[in-house]
Amino acid sequence: MTNNNLTTQLSKEFDTGNFKVGASCTKVICWYIVNIVFFRSGIMPLSNVLVWLLRIFGSTIGQDVRIKPHIQIKYPWKLTVGDYSWLGSCIIENLDQVTIGNHVCISQGAMLLTGNHNYNLQTFDLFTGQIILEDGVWICANSIICPGVTAESQSVLCVGSVANKSLKANCIYQGNPSQLVKKRKIIT
C-alpha cells in the first residue's frame, strides 16, 4: 500500500472510540484562550486565581490546592483535585477523567496521558482511559502516567519513569516501564 492510500484509509476509518469533548464549542474556545493567557504563559503566578479559573470551567478543586505557573490542562471539566494537593508545571492531557486525591504531589514536567492510539490497527484508533491518583501519591518530575492507570494510596513514581500499569499502595516504582523497587516507609 502506498503512503497516499494509507493516508486516505486512515482519514476515512479512524475511530475516536468513546472520546467526547464534553463541552460546547464556545466553552472549549474560551478555555483555550484562558489556558494560553493565564496557565501556560506563566503570567499568573497566584495559585488562588488559577484554582478559581479552573472551577469556573468545571473542575472540582478541594481546599488549599497549589497550582504552579506553566501548567497545561486540556479539559478542566474532566479534572477533580482533592484537598492540599500540589500541581507543578506538569501536563494533564485529560481526554478522559483525571481524579487526583488529597495530599498528592505532581512534580514539574510530569505528564498524565488519558489517551493514546492503538498501534496494532492500521487505522491507529484513539482509546482513552481515566487516571486516578489516590491520597498521598507523588508523581515525580518528568514521569508519565498512561491511560487507565490508578496510583494507589501513598505510591511513588520516580523521576523519569513511565507507569503503564497501576501502582500498588505504599510502593515505589521506577523505570520504563515502571517496576516495583521497594515498599514506601513513611516516618511520622
Steps between C-alpha positions, in 0.01 A plus 500: 500500500638840409519786750222681312265202531585458869423867570166470326414187696600658834290808443191299402517225763664665803288439810505726807339228712321630809662847492269800539621854573214542745450874448363742244722641228474843663615367837792317340614813313467714813702244696776490236537878526499502883738203504753672273481839671485401867629144534753413231657844477582516870374859512277415799713370789216511755371151572167626638419673171590188298280285727215749461532490118502119497184494711329742259573254218361201690785352703430373847784631715540444875631741759851643514609354164819646350534538124828620353539720190555335159269208574312359200150362546307380195141496631439635853145361509660153507721576803438437870763594761474426873614712794859616559636370169782663303511513121834611359564613146373169364286392205154357562383373162158397626294375210339287773440566870801568725436465873768620738457427870602688815864585577617401150813651343549511125848638430628711212510342157276208599237400246161339555380348171144372482509430127715305258474325165469130424815441296385144422223634277572643157248775579696600816176541700490718811427344838465672836509395862456696820787561741454480876765622744389404850590686821868564574633406156817666367557513125863614470651733240491402132306180560201380298171340604329315213125456431305284743759509781408525866774601744381362832539685830854617591662354187795678335603509133868598488663763278478426127298180542202380294199334665303299246346280772346589833722568801433317827453687829809597703741393227775680305525444125782586261598449136342469157276311532486562872581214733450467874834580668402501868230566756453859614564556869352826625664635812262692728 
